[in-house]
Amino acid sequence: MIEMEIALEDGTVWPGLGRGGSAKGEVVFTTAPTGYPQAVSDPSFAGQILVFAFPMIGNYGVDEDLLESPRPWTRAVVVGSLECGDSLGPSFEEWLARFDVPLVSGVDTRSLVRHIRTAGALPGTVSPVGGGENCLPERNVHPVAEVSPLSPEVFEGPGATVVVIDYGLKQGILRELLRRGCRVIKLPHLSSREEILSWDPDGVLLGNGPGDPALLFPEIDVVTSLLGAVPIGGICLGLQVAALASGASTFKLPFGHRGANHAVVDIRSGRGFVTSQNHGYAVLETSLESTGLEITHRNLGDGSIEGLRNLEQPLVAVQYHPEGSPGPGDGEEFFEEFLSLCERGMTR
């Protein structure tokens, strides 16, 4: 092990230990105590350095059959205490090393997380002490282009045909659709209106993904053209794209919502529940006027928008991850609501 450091853009530095390697990205944190292999394999973390707020990480291995994608997408991982317990799969450290993802342990993550909560998520580097200049420069490309597939993929099923626009889709979302018998067609992020409708979908689901949604100009235009033509659902980034396509605006949260303990209320029923979340942007509530969108869910922590629907067109979307279900099944009703729109189509 060698001396490593996490250096933020504001000049603050946190020491730690690691096996080397350098990375550059936005430094963010998650409060989830478990599911760390799923977190780092979530494409929504592309381009980011992930700090685990929970002090002990790694006490079980990587369950490779249950990952959100086949590989880690985080640029680097930062933990307080790295554990190593018995497991059937590789250890967390071994798995990250397989993909050359730097891992820094022994970091005062409590102090680092408190700093991010005060200063906001900032760009930073992970590197051996004094070696930050060796970090690879940022590429001028939206991270959705890095994580989205290049060609369609079809998963057969006896139920509704759902086209999923893959902006960086978690496998958990695909599993939930297949569990409900859907025929799923997964399409790249730049698929045209004509290609999407050529599959004769009963509904279109806008998936999760990384980065600033307001910069996805072609993707937003396509969704705008689909409004009213086919039932639309959205999850996480998908909600933001649907809102932008409807004429609303988005903004960057100070330090984002990332973890498995975010309380949300369905304001239609008054029911509160626990959600899994991973996003750095939200929809601006004051921009909803004249969009036809109505708020269905709110975050009980900061009051931000967690769900939207359109009363005139078949559209429902949530900001949290309904497939994450830390409740454990609290958020799954979104899939039932979306598939109900698919079944009713334009006759609702």
Summary of the structure (lengths in Angstrom):
residues: 348
radius of gyration: 19.9
end to end distance: 61.2
largest distance: 63.6
contacts: 1250
relative contact order: 0.13
helix: 26%
strand: 32%
